[in-house]
Amino acid sequence: MTKNKIINVQGREIALISDKVNDYISLTDMARYRDAERTNYIIQNWMQTRSAIEFCGLWEQLNNADFKSIEFDALKNESGANSFALTCFGTSGLEAK
C-alpha cells in the first residue's frame, strides 16, 4: 500500500510517496521551483549532467542485480560531450543519442 504525503521544503510543497520499504520524491515538484511552466525541460537538462548520470549508475549498482555496468560505462563516458543527448520516454526508460 502506498501513502502520499506532502512535505514542505523552503516554502515549497513536494510530494512524497511511500510504500512499505521505499520513499519516492517528486522531481516534477522540485523542478517547479525553477520554472513552473517547463518542468520537463528542467528535468531533461538535469538528467543530461554527468553528476546525475553517475548518481543513476551508482543507484543501479546498489539496487539492480541485472545492472549492465559495461554498457553503462559507455553511456557515462559519452556524457558531457556537446553531441550527447539523453531523453526520457514515458516511465519505461531512457534513451541516449
N, C-alpha and C positions, 0 to 999 in steps of 0.2 A: 504494500500500500504506500503510495506517495503522499507526502504532505507538502503543500505550498505554503510559503511564508514570505513575508516582505521584511527585508532588513533596511535600515536607514544608514547610508554611508555619506557623510559630509552633506547632509540635507537632501540626498537623492534616494528614491526608493528603488531597491534592487530585489528582483525575485530570487528566492532560494527554494529549490525543490529538493526534498529529501526522501530517500527510501530507507529501508531498514539499515543499510550499510553506508550509502554514499550521499553526499551533498553535491548539488549542481547549482551553479550561479549563472544568471542570465548575462551573456555577453552583450546582447542587444540592449538591455537596460544600462549596462556600463557604457556602451558606445553612445547612447542617447545623451550622456553628459557632454560629449564633444560636439555632436551635431544631431539634433533631434530629427531632422528630415532625412539624413542619409546614413543611417546606422550601418547598412550593408556595406557602404563604401569604407567606413571606418574599420569594420571588422576585416574586410578583404585586405586593406593596407596593412593592418596588424599581422594578419596571417602570413604575409609575404616577408616579414622581417626574419632575419637569421635567428634572433633570440627566440621568437615564437616557434619556429621550426625546430630548434634544438629542444625547447620545452616539450613540444609534442612528441619528439623522438624519445626523450627520457621517460615521459609518461607511458608511452607504448612499451618500452623496455621493462618497466616495472609492472605493468598491468596486462600485457598481451603475450601469452605464451607462444603465439604464432607470429609474432613480430618479425619481419624480414629486415634485419639490421643492415645487410649488404645493400639491398635496394634503397633503404632509407639514406645510407651514406651518399649515394649518388645524388639524391634529391637535395640533401643538405649541402653538398659541395657546389651545386648549381645556384643555391640561394645567394642573394646579394648581388648577382650579376644583373646588369641592366636588362638583359633579354629574358630573365626569369619571371614567370607569371604563375601564380598558384590561385586556382579558383575553387569555389565551393559549389557543389551542386546538390540541392536537397539536403537530406540528412544521411545520405548514403556514402559520402566520402569527399575526397579532394582530388584535383587533377592538376598536374604540373605540366607546363609547356615551356 
